[in-house]
Amino acid sequence: MRRIFFGDDASTAWNKERLCLEFASRYIHYSADIRDHAAMSRIFETYASDIALIIHTAAQPSHDWAANDPYTDFSVNANGTLILLENARLKSPVAVFIFCSTNKVYGDNPNRLPLVDRGSRWEIEDGHPYSQGIDETMSIDQCKHSLFGTSKVAADLLVQEYGRYFGMNTAIFRGGCLTGPSHSGTQLHGFLSYLMKCTMSGNSYHVFGYDGKQVRDNIHSFDLVSAFYHFFQNPRVAEVYNIGGGRFSNCSVREAIGLCEEIAGKKLTWSYEETSRIGDHIWWVSDVGKFKAHYPAWNLTYGITDILSEICEQNIERWI
């Protein structure tokens, strides 16, 4: 559905075809809608107790898109998650269930933090309790979320409740920017991938609000999947983790533009609009301390420069 959400250039069909070709019979692809209870039930019934792990990444992931079609957004993010959980409970109850939530469940609460202008980026005041990043104690209540954030909150709480109420091994990973060389970045989703794509191809990039100094931490897909694997090896019930690049891997939009230009060897054409996206964060850096405490063997390995360099190198043929 990424093609429906964001257009042809955001489709992941190219990657699906690569997986089918590279892994042949070891990778089985079903083109099914998670909102289709009958279709999901047939898949779960086919494999039942053989299913050891479910990683739920299916979502409508854009603030802006959700506002234009709230029904589809909520039905995908919330109802689709309920269908997957209920099928897992009834047909694969011992499977580990990992859900990709989002830091947008915190709404605009992070924007109330004391931030200072450091020239190329907004940064939190020194010595603040969140100076190493925002942890899971931040409230998700009494704030503006955007409709996308609200549908993800509903899904997030469902996954927690199925863990606590039914004793299932569920984990909620509240991610910031998840990225990597196989990301099909587009204007409304996929910050670093789309930014590098615009730099390499010569397309114009549009910055929304905060003088382009808004900060995001970015986690490479390798490090994220590594975190999933550690949880799968030693699962827990209804755990919630903020996951991202943390202090190890973060940048502002302006800093990312400079790095893309340096790596690609090209100048980016970009424009600026003062109006920020509703519910967007000025500064977000994840505190991954809770996950690290539970799984001390896990480590972040990709910094921002590593991520952008790999995105550039592995997409020259696709984008140029």
C-alpha positions in Angstrom: 0.0 0.0 0.0 3.0 2.3 0.1 2.2 3.0 -3.6 -1.3 4.0 -2.6 0.0 6.2 0.2 2.9 7.9 -1.4 3.0 7.1 -5.2 4.9 4.8 -7.5 8.4 5.9 -6.4 7.6 4.8 -2.8 6.6 1.3 -3.8 8.5 -1.6 -2.1 7.7 -4.0 -4.9 11.3 -3.8 -6.2 12.6 -5.1 -2.9 10.0 -7.9 -2.7 11.0 -9.1 -6.1 14.7 -9.0 -5.0 13.9 -11.1 -1.9 11.9 -13.6 -4.0 14.8 -14.0 -6.4 17.6 -14.1 -3.8 16.0 -16.5 -1.4 13.7 -18.4 -3.7 11.6 -21.0 -1.8 13.0 -19.8 1.6 11.0 -16.6 1.3 7.2 -16.9 0.8 5.4 -13.7 0.0 1.6 -13.2 0.5 0.0 -10.1 -1.0 -2.6 -9.6 1.6 -4.2 -6.7 3.6 -3.8 -6.9 7.3 -7.3 -5.5 7.6 -8.7 -8.6 5.9 -9.5 -10.9 8.7 -10.2 -13.9 6.5 -7.0 -13.5 4.6 -5.0 -13.2 7.8 -6.7 -16.2 9.4 -5.9 -18.4 6.4 -2.2 -17.5 6.7 -2.1 -18.1 10.4 -4.0 -21.4 10.0 -1.5 -22.5 7.4 1.5 -22.3 9.8 -0.2 -22.2 13.2 2.2 -23.4 15.9 5.1 -23.4 13.5 5.1 -19.6 13.7 7.9 -18.6 16.2 8.1 -14.9 15.6 5.8 -12.2 14.2 7.3 -8.8 13.4 4.5 -6.4 12.7 5.8 -3.4 10.6 2.7 -2.8 8.4 1.4 0.7 8.8 0.3 4.0 7.3 3.3 6.0 8.5 2.6 9.7 7.6 1.1 12.6 9.6 0.0 14.4 6.5 -1.6 11.5 4.8 -3.6 10.5 7.9 -5.3 13.9 8.0 -6.6 13.4 4.5 -8.0 9.9 5.1 -8.4 9.3 8.8 -10.6 6.2 8.3 -8.0 4.3 6.2 -5.2 5.4 8.6 -7.0 4.1 11.6 -8.2 0.9 10.0 -4.7 0.0 8.9 -2.8 1.0 12.0 -5.3 0.1 14.8 -7.8 -2.4 13.3 -5.1 -4.2 11.3 -3.0 -4.6 14.5 -6.0 -6.0 16.4 -6.6 -8.6 13.6 -2.9 -9.7 13.8 -3.0 -10.0 17.6 -6.2 -12.0 17.7 -5.0 -14.4 15.1 -1.7 -14.8 16.9 -3.5 -15.4 20.2 -5.8 -18.0 18.8 -3.5 -19.8 16.4 0.1 -19.1 17.4 -0.1 -18.2 21.1 3.5 -19.1 21.9 4.9 -16.9 19.1 6.8 -13.8 20.0 5.0 -10.7 18.8 7.1 -7.6 18.0 5.3 -4.4 17.0 6.9 -1.4 15.4 5.3 1.5 17.2 6.5 5.1 16.9 7.8 8.0 19.0 4.8 9.9 17.8 2.8 8.2 20.5 4.3 10.9 22.7 2.5 13.5 20.6 4.0 17.0 20.9 5.0 16.5 24.6 8.7 16.5 23.5 8.3 20.1 22.2 7.7 21.3 25.8 11.2 20.4 26.7 13.7 23.3 27.3 15.5 23.5 24.0 18.3 25.9 23.0 19.6 26.9 19.5 23.0 25.5 18.9 23.5 27.1 15.5 22.9 24.1 13.2 20.5 22.3 15.5 18.1 22.5 18.4 19.5 20.8 21.5 18.2 20.1 25.0 19.5 22.0 28.0 22.6 20.5 29.6 21.9 18.5 32.7 18.2 17.9 31.9 16.9 14.4 32.9 16.5 13.7 29.2 19.9 15.0 28.2 20.9 11.4 27.1 17.6 11.0 25.3 13.9 10.6 26.0 13.0 7.5 27.8 9.7 5.6 28.3 8.6 7.6 31.3 7.4 10.5 29.1 3.6 10.8 29.1 1.7 9.9 26.0 -1.3 11.9 27.4 -2.7 15.4 27.3 -1.1 16.5 24.0 -1.6 16.8 20.3 -0.6 13.6 18.4 -1.8 14.0 14.8 -4.3 11.5 13.6 -1.4 9.1 12.7 0.0 9.3 16.2 -3.4 8.6 17.6 -4.0 5.4 15.5 -0.5 4.2 16.5 -1.3 4.9 20.2 -4.3 2.6 19.8 -2.2 -0.1 18.3 0.6 0.4 20.8 -1.8 -0.1 23.8 -3.4 -3.1 22.1 -0.1 -4.9 21.9 0.6 -4.1 25.5 -2.8 -5.3 26.6 -2.6 -8.6 24.7 0.7 -9.2 26.5 -0.6 -8.4 30.0 -4.1 -9.8 29.6 -3.4 -13.0 27.8 0.2 -13.5 28.9 1.7 -13.2 25.4 5.3 -12.4 24.7 4.8 -9.0 23.1 7.2 -6.0 22.6 6.5 -2.5 21.5 9.4 -0.7 19.9 8.7 3.0 19.7 11.0 4.0 16.9 12.2 7.3 15.6 13.7 7.3 12.1 14.3 3.8 10.9 16.4 3.7 7.8 18.8 1.9 5.6 19.8 1.3 2.0 16.6 -0.6 1.1 14.3 2.2 2.3 11.9 3.5 -0.4 12.1 7.1 0.8 9.5 9.6 -0.2 8.6 13.2 0.7 6.2 12.3 3.5 8.2 9.4 4.9 11.8 8.2 5.0 13.9 11.2 6.0 17.5 10.2 5.3 16.7 8.0 2.3 14.6 10.6 0.6 17.1 13.4 1.4 20.0 11.4 -0.1 17.8 10.5 -3.1 17.1 14.2 -3.8 20.8 15.1 -3.5 21.9 12.3 -5.8 19.2 12.8 -8.4 19.1 16.6 -8.4 15.5 16.8 -7.2 14.4 19.6 -4.9 14.0 18.9 -1.2 11.4 20.7 1.0 12.1 21.5 4.7 9.1 22.1 7.0 9.5 24.4 9.9 11.9 24.9 12.9 14.5 26.6 10.6 15.6 23.1 9.5 17.3 22.6 12.9 14.9 19.9 14.1 16.8 16.9 15.4 16.1 13.2 14.8 18.0 10.1 15.9 18.3 7.5 13.1 18.8 3.8 13.5 20.0 1.5 10.7 17.8 -1.5 9.9 20.7 -3.8 10.8 20.8 -2.5 14.4 17.0 -2.5 14.6 16.7 -6.2 13.5 19.5 -7.0 15.9 17.4 -5.6 18.7 14.5 -7.7 17.5 16.6 -10.8 17.5 17.9 -10.2 21.0 14.3 -9.8 22.3 13.2 -13.0 20.4 16.0 -15.0 22.0 14.8 -14.0 25.5 11.3 -12.6 25.3 9.3 -10.7 27.9 5.7 -9.8 28.4 4.3 -6.4 27.2 7.6 -4.6 27.2 7.8 -1.0 25.8 11.1 0.3 24.5 12.2 3.6 22.9 14.5 2.6 20.1 16.6 4.7 17.8 20.1 5.9 17.2 20.2 7.7 20.5 23.2 9.9 21.2 25.3 7.6 19.0 23.4 8.4 15.7 21.5 11.6 15.4 21.4 14.8 13.3 19.4 17.9 12.4 17.9 18.4 8.9 20.6 21.0 8.2 23.4 18.7 9.4 22.0 15.9 7.3 21.9 18.1 4.2 25.6 19.0 4.6 26.5 15.3 5.0 24.5 14.3 1.9 26.2 16.9 -0.1 29.6 15.9 1.1 29.0 12.2 0.5 27.3 12.5 -2.9 29.6 15.3 -4.1 26.6 17.4 -5.2 24.8 20.4 -4.0 21.2 19.9 -2.9 18.5 22.3 -4.1 16.1 22.9 -1.2 13.3 25.2 -0.1 11.8 26.1 3.2 8.3 26.5 4.6 7.8 28.1 8.0 4.8 26.0 8.8 5.8 22.8 10.6 3.9 19.5 10.3 1.2 19.0 13.0 2.4 16.9 15.8 6.0 16.9 14.6 8.9 17.0 17.0 11.5 19.8 17.3 14.0 17.5 19.0 13.9 13.7 19.4 16.8 11.6 20.6 15.8 8.2 22.1 17.2 6.9 25.3 17.8 3.2 24.6 19.0 2.6 28.1 16.1 0.3 29.1 16.6 -2.0 26.2 20.3 -2.0 26.7 19.8 -2.9 30.4 17.6 -5.8 29.4 19.9 -7.0 26.6 23.4 -5.8 27.4 25.0 -7.7 24.4 23.1 -5.5 22.0 24.9 -2.4 20.6 24.4 0.3 18.0 26.9 0.0 15.2 25.9 2.5 12.4 26.4 6.2 12.9 24.8 8.9 10.7 27.7 9.1 8.2 27.8 5.3 7.9 24.1 5.2 7.2 24.2 7.9 4.6 27.3 6.5 2.9 25.7 3.1 2.5 22.4 4.6 1.2 24.4 6.5 -1.4 26.6 3.6 -2.5 23.9 1.0 -2.8 21.4 3.1 -4.7 23.5 4.6 -7.5 22.0 2.3 -10.1 18.4 2.8 -8.8 18.5 6.6 -8.5 21.1 7.6 -11.1 
